[in-house]
Amino acid sequence: MAAVHRQRPRGQMRRRILRLAADWLQQRGYHGFSFGQLAEALEVQSSAIHYHFPTKADLATALFRQYRDELAGWRAQMADARLEPDERIERFLDLEARDLEGEHVGPLGIAAVEYASLPSAACAEAEALCDDLIDWLTATLVAGRAAGRLDFPGDAGDQACAIMAAAQGALQLARIHGRSDFAAVRRAILAGVMSRGV
């Protein structure tokens, strides 16, 4: 009789591994779980994990690549929704706030804290994720200023970095001091870029 896992649709096991590993990465950190623990939780042999991800470095790289893919999908949704630039900034902050659920640390927060010990390929994906976000924020800020929807001093790229830093810092602060701190930073970010005429 064939093993149950062989009867699953192709790719399902890989998706299960990535889903659980992403959850644990954001709860426990890169060094907070092993392949053996993943296998036990998924009720499979460790070889099933190694089949899809030969090393933990491969898994970490795949996770950060997945975060980039998810961001690309989110950006496409924002484009399809035809939202105004100021509304897109609000949606971005709502997206960041999701990491407050379930005691999760955001992907960039994990990368920042564990950067020195993450595999180099995972670091490269994390850097690219950060670049993707800053590029999107910069383009959104440029479009918003041109449309009269956003108003801020200085360069749009500098402002994008400031928004990113504020949002990431707010997530860390909220874990210590409560969600109201993230809400306060969210209000301050929006107040700092909103055109007075909107």
N, C-alpha and C positions, 0 to 999 in steps of 0.2 A: 504494500500500500504506500502510495507516494506521501511524502511529508506535507503537512498542511501548508507550510510557508511556500512550497513550490506551486501550490494551486492559486496563490494570490496573483492579482494582475501585475504585470511587469512594472517595476518601479515603485510598487507600493511599499516594500520594505525600506527602500532608500528614503522615501518621504517620511515614513514613521520614524526612522533614525534621526533625520534632520529636524523633525518637529520636536521630538523629545530633547535632543541635544541643544537646540536653540533655547528651549525653555530652561534647561539646566544651566546653560552658559550664562543666561541673563539673571539667574537666581544664585548660582554657586560660583561663577567664574570659570575660566578655562581650566584651572588646576583643581576644580572642585568635584570632578567626576571622572570615572574611568570607563574604558570599553566594557569591562566586566560588569560594571553597574548598569550601563546602558543595556547590555544583553540580558541581564537579570530582569530589569524592568519591562523589557519588551518580550520576555519569555522566549528567547532564542539563544543559540550558541554564539560565543564570541566570534567564531569564524564568520557568522553572518554579517557582523559589523565590519570585520576586516575585508570581507568580499567587496563591499561598497566603498570602504574608506580604509586603505591599507594601513595608514598611520593616523594618529590623532591630529597631526599637522594637516593632513588631507581633509579631515573632517572640519577643522577650524576654518580652513580656507574656503571650503564649500559653504559653510555657514555665513561667512561674511560676503561671499558671492551671492548667496541667496538674499541677504539683506539688501544688496544693491539691486537685484532683480525686482524685489518687492517695492523698492523705492521707484524704480523705473515704471512699474505698473501703476503706482500711486500718482506719479507725475502725469502719466497718460490719462488717468481719470480726471485729474485737475484740468487738463487741456480740453478734454471732451465736455466737461461741465461748463466751460466758457465763463468761469467766475472772474470777477474783477480782481485786480492784483491785491487789493487790501483784503479781500475775502480769501484769497489764496494764502496770504500770510497767516490769517486766522486758522485756516485748515491745517497749515503746517504746525502751528502751536498745539492744535488739538491732537495731531498725530504724535507729537512728542509726549503729550500728556498720557498717552496710552501706556507708556512705560511705568507709570505710577501704579498700574494694576498688578496685583499678585506679587508685590515685592520684587519687581523686575528692575534691573539696571539696563539702560538702553545699550544697543550695540556699540555706539561711539564711547559711551561711558566705560564699558568693559575694555574696549581697545585702549583707551587713554590710561586706565589704571594698570593694565597688564601688558602694555606695549613692549616693555623690555624683555618679557619672557614669552611673548607670542611667537609662533613660527613666522619667518620672514614673508612667506607668501600670504599668510593671513593678515599681516601688517599692511602689505601692499593693497589688499582688498579693502581693508579698513580706511586707509588713506584715500583710496578711490571713492569710497562711500562718502567720506567727508567732502571731497572735491565735488562729487555729484550734487550734494546738498547745497554747498556754497554757490556753485554755478547756477542752480535753479533759483536760489534766493536772490542772487545778483540780478539775473534776468527779470525776475518778478519785480524787484525794486526799480530797475531801470524802466520797465513798462509802466509801473505805477506812477513814477514821477512824471513821465512823458504824458500820461493821461490825466494828470492832476489829481490822482487818487491818493498818492503818497507824497510826503514831504519830509525830507531829512537832510541834514548837513553832510557835506563831504562826498566821498566816493561811494558808489553803490556796493562795490566789492568789500570795502572796509565795513560798511553798515551790515552787509550779509554776515561777515565774520563776527561782528558784535552781537547780532541776533542769535547766531549759533551758540556763541559762548554763553550768552545770558540764558538761553533755553537749557543748555546742558548743565550749567551751574544751578539753575532753578530745580532741575530734577534731583540733583544731589542734595540740595538744601531741603527739599520736600521730604526726602527719606529720613532726615534727621528731625526736622522741625514741623512737618505737617504739610498737607496739600495746599493749604491757604497760601503758603509761600510761593508755590508755583503759580497760583492764580494771580498773586501780586506782581510777579515778574512778567507774566503774560500781559497784564494791563499796562505795565510800564513800557514794554516793547511796542505794543500797539499805539500807545499815546505818543511814543517817540517817532513814529513813522507816518501816522495818519495825517492827511491833509486837513487843515482846518475848515476847508470848504466842503468836505464830504459829510 
